[in-house]
Amino acid sequence: MTILLIEDDLPLGTSLQRVLADAGHSVVWLRTAAAAKRFLDQQSFELALLDVMLPDDSGLAVLRWLRARGDATPVLMLTARDSVSDRVEGLDSGADDYLPKPFAIEELLSRIRVLQRRQHQQLSAVWSLGSLQIDTARRRVRLNELDVPLSAREYDLLLALAGHPGKVMTRTQIEQAAAITETTDSNTLDVHIYNLRKKLGSQMIGTVRGVGYVLEVAP
């Protein structure tokens, strides 16, 4: 999952960036509201973790700016201000969730998974797609009740496709969602697709020439 972390506290930001990366997420960490707006103006993310108290502006102002642009990126507010009125203001400004500081890392990761499955209309941490099951909490994949060992990159790629089953995703969309960085003449994505097909079956991932790939899910 591609996450934009907007947090000015250096020790906390460093810790969160490491923990999120260890959990398999691709993280861009910024420390000011102005930098966040510049990034959000140019790049899309699957989730934003947004501190309310930033050095140059309120995180709530960033949130309102984001929603005013019609951007529906899920936003999880992180703040030491945890009164009822503060939480209501954050949620009414367009936040999807609100986590008071200090918080347990396990709870943060769980809330991220909740927003992720809500975004992809899944009812639990285990995504069921026909005979394919993806346990997003344990990063575990099963096909026809058998475990399928995947590399970290293969898992990220599969999750990107599984977020839009039956829908053709362009190469750019897949690379962004799976945080794959490659040059225009690289075949990195094609190699990962080839390896996934070997493990899941060639019929699981379809190719639309000139466009991209699609996860074919049998009913």
Secondary structure, DSSP 8 states (H G I E B T S, - for coil): -EEEEE---HHHHHHHHHHHHHTT-EEEEE-SHHHHHHHHHH---SEEEEESB-SSSBHHHHHHHHHHTT----EEEEES--SHHHHHHHHHTT-SEEEESS--HHHHHHHHHHHHHHHTT-SSSEEEETTEEEETTTTEEEETTEE----HHHHHHHHHHHTSTTS-EEHHHHHHHTT----TT--HHHHHHHHHHHHH-TTTEEEETTTEEEE----
